[in-house]
Amino acid sequence: MKKAILILGFLLLAQSIEAQLFNKERLANLETFDNRFLSWGYFLGFNFYDFKLEYEQQFTDMNTDILVQTQGGFNVGLIGDMRVNRYMNLRLEPGLYFTQRTLDFPNFEEERDRFRQVKSTYIHVPLLMKFSTKRLNNFKPFIVVGVSQSFNLSSNETNPEDNNEGQFRMTRRTGYFELGFGIDFYLFYFKFTPSIRGVFATSDELVPDDDPASPWTSNISSLESRGIFINFTFQ
């Protein structure tokens, strides 16, 4: 009996969703919104940053690899959107991104030497091209591709102290390639857009320790950020 009720409820819910999203007679919200040449908005969201590490010398013992522990961070920023044509928009999305990663150097026994907390506060400025499908009632899927620059306010790049004093250093400026997708939902008063985007650094961010034989950085040939952004946009 319970299974029958659940199946019936699911069918009713699916019918309701189909009626709301795919019924061609449904009244469209914000019908002229996409005709604007320029539009503005803001976004809130979450980020999950990681590191991609390359080594000068790769050992067979995997216990020598540096481990990266990731933690979720949050984002906030503004949006400027310029209409190119019916299916293409150019977007600028400057934002402030807060995140933290922990590097685990397994060759050390002392905790103060083994772990390095990498706290980053990024001013992130992407320039994106948005490619949309045809609008269907009150929603429209899209993909975005683009490039970006970030400025790490917590990089320690100019800090004279290095890992010998417990300071992990990164470059202040980094370039990225970005790729993502999302769906525009046209509500009664505004457009709401959830999206997910992958970001991949295109340059090495490591500032090596002053000692060329440093046990922390001497075997790292490159350290590049990569991450996932989950943003919720309001326009």
C-alpha positions, 0 to 999 in steps of 0.5 A: 500500500505504501509503495502504491502511494509513493508511486502515485505521488511520484507520478503526480509530482512528475506530471506537475513538473512536466506541466510547469516546465514543458507546457507551451501554453504556460505564461512566460515570466520576464519575457523581454529580459533577454532583449536588454543589451546590458544587465546586472546582478550579483552572485553568492556561492561555494568553492572547493579548491584543490592543488595539482602538484608536479614533482622534479623526481617521482618516487615509486613510494606513494607515501612521499607524495604531498597530500592536499586536504580541501575545505569548502569556502564561499564566494560573493560578487557582481555580474555584468552581462552584455548581449551579443546575440540571441544565444551568446552573452559576454559576462564579467563576474568579479568576486571575492573568494575565501578558501583554505587548503592544508598540505600534508608533507608525510616525510615529517614526523613533527606536526609543526613541520608536516602540515601547512595551512594555505588560507587564500582570499582571492579577488577573482575576475573572469571574462566568460562567454555564455552560450545558451539554448533556445528559451523553453517557457521559464528556463534556459540551459547554457554553458560558459567558457572563459579565462580569468585572473585572480589576485591572492591577498593572502599569498605571502609572496613577499614574506621574507619567512618561508617554510623554515618559519612555518610560512608557505608562499604562493604567487599573488597573481594567477591565470585560469581557464574556466568551463561550466554550465547552468540553467536560467530560471525566469521567475516573476520578479527576477532571473535566478541562475544556479551554475557549476564551473570548473577552474584550472590554473595555467601557471605555477603558483609556488614561491620556493623556499630560499634554501634550494634543498628545502625538504618542503619545496625542492622536489615540487616542479609546479603547484597549480590551483584547480577548483569547483565553483557553485554559484547562485546568481540573481539578476 
